[in-house]
Amino acid sequence: MQPNDIEQGRGDAVGFNWWQEAEPDGTSVQEIVDRVQAEWRAERRRIRAMGAQPADAGMWPRGWPHEVPNQPLSVSEAHWTMQRHRGCRVDECPRKAAARHALINAGRMKPDASREY
């Protein structure tokens, strides 16, 4: 390597251009992100296949915590219900649906117009 090579961009006299000549090893940021997302999706599919339920599902009588409430929920009750039923889907859990409806009516929640509920 000639002294003029550095000025003309043809190399590095100290040898710090190893990353340009290195073989790809799957450690780029995007490759790592893709791998983590694929692992996460695979784990979610595995959990769903096992029929997973919310953590508190076994501690209540079947159907009781998911029934429609007898009276309209207050805003604080609706927030608590949404937190308690975070593992439930709105279209499958009448109590979570009632809580969602109460929060929307109170102006505390604005549904995403681009999604279908």
Long-range contacts (C-beta under 8 A, 24 or more apart in sequence): 53-87, 54-85, 54-86, 54-87, 54-88, 55-87, 56-84, 57-87, 65-95, 66-93, 66-94, 66-95, 66-96, 67-94, 67-95, 68-94, 68-95, 68-97, 68-98, 69-95, 69-98, 72-98, 72-102, 73-98, 73-99, 73-102, 74-102, 75-102, 75-103, 75-106, 75-108, 77-102, 78-102, 78-103, 78-106, 78-108, 79-103, 79-108, 90-117, 91-117
